[in-house]
Amino acid sequence: MRQCRTCAFRRIVEKLLLLVFHLSALNRMYSDEDGILAVKIARTVVECHVNKAKAPEFSVPDIFKTNSGVFVTLTTHPGDELRGCIGYPEPIMPLIDAIKDSAVSACSRDPRFPPVKPSELKHIKVEVSLLTPPEEIKVTKPKECVSKVTVGEDGLIVQRSWARGLLLPQVPIEWGWDAEEFLCQTCVKAGLMPDAWLQEGTRIFRFRAEVFSESKPCGDVKRRKLGEEHGRC
């Protein structure tokens, strides 16, 4: 009898895990194949730009022709130190064009780093974060923003006058921040005081990302879990 109950319990757990998997898949905008293609395009564009060669034309599915936000992140291997990270938070151009432009910017226009050299390419991993459109967080009182932010799922944009800062969804997990600290650090990224999110006139937006990354330079591309150790954008 006990063995039968154990088997029944295992079957219930398996069904629940399968349900969670299917619900997670339903929430995805992009397939694994889309993510692999996005990273390979970014890798090709980075290598061509660094080597001063013309990038080829890419054949892409229709979803790449739809306007979408994207970030391209470059990290060192094996150190996992950030080497460049630039992108478009807003869906202002077709995804394929946003990937190509972000790839060029990540390897040559990030003001925090010198341009990538050809000798570095074999030691750099490429990651692409495919973004949902930003949604402004509307609250009655600023402190209510904390309850509207889901760490591990949401990325944040803080905007106040000319100042604007963005942190991807993976960042707070990698640094161990809660929602309030995430809000503060996004303000700092914008060049504001940490508590600027509490001030009238500050606008806060949230978005989500599907992240695809090389396992090693030019290696296999996989959908990345946001909690994994990685260079911070």
Secondary structure, DSSP 4 states (H G I P E B T S, - for coil): -HHHHHHHHHHHHHHHHHHHHHHHHHT-SS-HHHHHHHHHHHHHHHHHHHTT-PPPP----GGGGSB-EEEEEEEETTT--EEEEEEESS--SBHHHHHHHHHHHHHHT-TTSPPPPGGGGGGEEEEEEEEPPPEE---SSGGGHHHH--TTT-EEEEEETTEEEEE-THHHHHHT--HHHHHHHHHHHTTS-GGGGGSTT-EEEEE-EEEEEESSTT--EEEPPTTS-----
